[in-house]
Amino acid sequence: MNYRRIIPNMCTASNLVFGMCSMLSTLHHDFFLASVFILCALVADGLDGRTARFFGVASEFGKEMDSLCDLGSFGVAPALLAYEFYLNTFGLLGCVVAIFFAICGMWRLTRFNVNASAVHGYFQGLAIPAGGNIVAMTTLLFTMLGVDPHVFGWSYPLLMAIVAYLMVSEVHYPNFKGDGGDKLYAIPKILAAIMFAAIVWAGHEAIVPAIFVAIFSTYAAFGIVNSLFLLFSKKD
């Protein structure tokens, strides 16, 4: 038995296990656990690649397995969570937004796999684990603070659709791997820091999920602003 292959595959499989646990928790309307399980899936997703490289057993099989698990844990599970949390009150529109999120997640993963050898130094579009955890961590924050989602009205499905679109957009996001990539401008960094502090301050009564919401949300916003700076700098 080759334990060097089993350990990374177990990490990958646990990603989907947590995703399934999230979906089952959502069906039982336990939004707290459903959100936490998606965060746990993120941890498992981060470990599988690292363990595979550590043991020198990275393979195409593992990459495909990882993508399938990611779609379940960060595409389908967050879409179902958002639907049961509030989108279901919008009728057909809520269904469309939830399905749109899952489809964008699938598109994002497919494009990443196809372009893996061509795109370096940045992520093209918001990574699906970040997109899924924006949904999960905001749900966790609202649940812990006792916030009624109805106060958000139509902005909830709109923001959900925006996050979904960001995953399939041409927006460039830093991958933090130190392999070059786009220039990171000072103003987007400052705006991201202000946004981060504002979210943490607003959710300080549930500080842990507030920090996670701040991390994922400011990352999503930073990519948009920095890409605009890149676009205008190329026109000069």
N, C-alpha and C positions, 0 to 999 in steps of 0.2 A: 504493500500500500504506500503510495507516494504522498506523504503528508504535506510536502511542499506545494502540491497542487490542490490538495483538499482544503487547506486553510484559506487561501484566497477565494476559492469557490464557495466555502461556507460563509465568508463575509459577504459575497455577492448575493447568495441565497437569503441571508438574513435581511438584506435590504428589502427583498420582496416579502419576506415574512412580516417585517414591520409595516410594510405597505398594506398587506392584507389585514393585519391587526388594526390598522387605522380605519380601513373601510368597514370592518366589522363593528368597531367602536362607534363609527358614524351612524351605522344602521341602528345602533342602540341609543343614539342621541347623547353619547358621552363625548362631547366635543373636546373636552380637556385631554382625554387619553388619545383621541384620534389625532390631535395636533402634535402631542408628544411623540407618538409613534412615527410620524413623518420626520420629525427631527432626529429620532433614533435611526431612521433609514438613511439620513444624510451622513451620520457617523459611520454606518456600515459601508456606505458608498465610498467614503473617503479612505476606508481601511483596505478595501479589496485590491485596488490598484497598487497601493503602497506595499502590501504584503506580497503581491505577485512580483513586483520589481525586486523586492528584498530577496525573495527566494529564486529569482531568475526564471520564473515560469510564465511570464506574460505571454498571452496567445490571442489569436483572432477569436477563438471559441469563447475565451473569457470576456473579450470586448463585446461580443454580440450578446452574451448572457447579461452583462452589465447594463446594456442599453434596454433590454427587455424588462429588467427589474426596475430601472429608472422610470420607464413609462408607467409602470404600475404604481410605484411609490410617489412619484413627483408629478405625474400627469393625471392619472385616473383618481387616485386617492384624494388629492386636494380638490379636484373638480367635484367629486361626490361630497366632500366635506363642505365646500362652499354652497353647494346646492341645498343640502339639508340644513345648513346654518341659516341661510337667508334667501338664496336665489329661488327657492321653490315658491316664494310668495309672488314672483313675477310671471308665473304661468309658463307659457311657451317660450318667452324671452329668456327666462331663467334656465330652461332646458338647453336652449341654443348656446348661451354663454358657457355653461358647464361643458357641453360637448366641444365647443370651440376651443376651450382651454386644453382639453385632452388631445384634440387633433393638432393644435399648435405644438404641444409637447412632443407628439410623435414626429411631426415635421422637423422640429429642432434636433432631435436625436438622429434622425436619418441624415439630415444635412451635415451634422457634425461628423458622422462616420464616413460619409462620402468625401468631405473636404478636409479630413484630418491631415492629409499629407500636403495640402495646399495652403492652409491657413495656419500661420505661426505668430506667436507673440501676443495674441489676443483671442477672445471668443467672439464669434460672429453671432450676435443675438444673445439675449440673456440665457444663461445656462438653466436647464430645466430644474436642477435641484434648488437653485435660488428662486426660480419662479414658484415652485411648489411650496417652498418654505415661507415665502411672502404670505401666501394664503394661510398656511398652517399657523404661523406665528402671530399673525394679526387675529386669527380666530382664537388662539390661546390667550392673547392679551385681552381681547374683548370679553372672553369667558371669565377670566380671573378678575377683571374689573367690574363685571356685572353690567357691561354696556349692552343696551338693547340695539341690535343691528338695524332696527327700523329707523333709527335716527339718521342713518346714512342715505336712506331713500334710493333714488336712481343712481347715485354716485357709486354704490356698491357694485352693481353689474358692470357699470362703465369702467371702473378701476380694474375689475377682474378681467375684462376684455383687453384693457391696455396691457396688463401684465402678460396675458396670453400672446398678444401681438409682439411684444418686445422679444419673446423667445424666437420668433421667426423673422424678426427685423434685420436690417443691415447694421444696426448699432454695434459699435465695437466696445467690448468690455475687457479690461485688463485681466490676464490670467495669473499674474503674480508668480510666474515661473522663472522670471529673470532671463528670458530668452528674446529680449528685444521687444518689438511691438510699437504701438503708437505712443506719441508724446502725451504725458499726463499734465494738463495745464493747472496753474495755481488757482484760478478762480473756481473751476469745478471742485477742486479739493476743499476750498474754503466753504463753498456752498454746501458741500456734502457734510462737512464738519458741523456746520450750523444746523442742518437738517437732523443729523444724528443726535445732537444735544437737545434739540426741540422734542424729538420723539421720546428720548429717555426721560426728559423732564415731565412730559405729559403723561407718561405711563409709569412714573416712579413708584406707584403703589404696588405694581407688579413688575419689579425691576428686571427680573431675568427674561421674561418674554419681551419686555420693552427693548432690552438690549438687542435681542435677536431680530426684532422687527426693525430696529434702527440699522442694524448691519445690512440686512437684505434689501431694505427699501432705499437706503442711501446708495448702495451699490447699483441698484437699478436706475436711480435718478442720475448718479454720477456718469454712467455710460452715455446717457442721452446728452447731457450738457457737454461732456468732453468731446463727443462725436460732432456736435455742432461747432465747437471750436476748431476741430480738425477740418471740417468742411469749409469753414470760412477762411482758414489759413491757406488752404489749397487754391482758393480763388484769388488771393492777394498776389 
